[in-house]
Amino acid sequence: SAQPRKRRVPDVTRNEELDRLRALAVVATVYAHIADLWLWKVPFLEMLRQYSGGYDGVLLFFTISGFVISASLLPKFDAARAKGEGTTGVLLAFFCKRLFRITPTATAWIMILLAIIYIISPQNIAANLYGARAALLNYFNIYIVILDPPPNMFGLYWSLSLEEQFYL
């Protein structure tokens, strides 16, 4: 006789609705950038771009991140309070974990980009050094708005800067 198949127990730490929202955020982000992915103008893609400010995917990612962080920190706050401890330790642990998870990779990519720029376009190194500093210190979003800097390769760090400021 055939043995019955074991039922897969769902992973309770995974939230499928959040995964669907993440997928939607990815699609919205790709949609915002799709016209830039082509080396030539595609009229249909240019026409689509007028229906979005281009930030919908990033905003959805921020919303998901805020929900996930809040959902993970609140029980830790409750546990610390139940032990008669303050919540400062919980926040410090969160910030340290966040810092050591993101900063090394971001720093490595910033250094790689600077090396490439130095090799292929040394005349643009000054503008890129300022952009790299703003990216490393997580104020790139403020840097581009207030100073209106010359073009540089670190524009994608505006969202990481904003996210880190949000956590603070």
Salt bridges, closest charged atoms under 4 A:
GLU16 OE1 - ARG20 NH2 3.51
GLU17 OE2 - ARG20 NH1 3.99
ASP19 OD1 - ARG14 NH2 2.80
ASP19 OD1 - ARG22 NH1 2.87
ASP36 OD2 - ARG49 NH2 2.86
GLU46 OE2 - LYS41 NZ 3.77
ASP78 OD1 - ARG81 NH1 3.60
GLU163 OE2 - ARG98 NH2 2.76
GLU164 OE2 - ARG98 NE 3.38
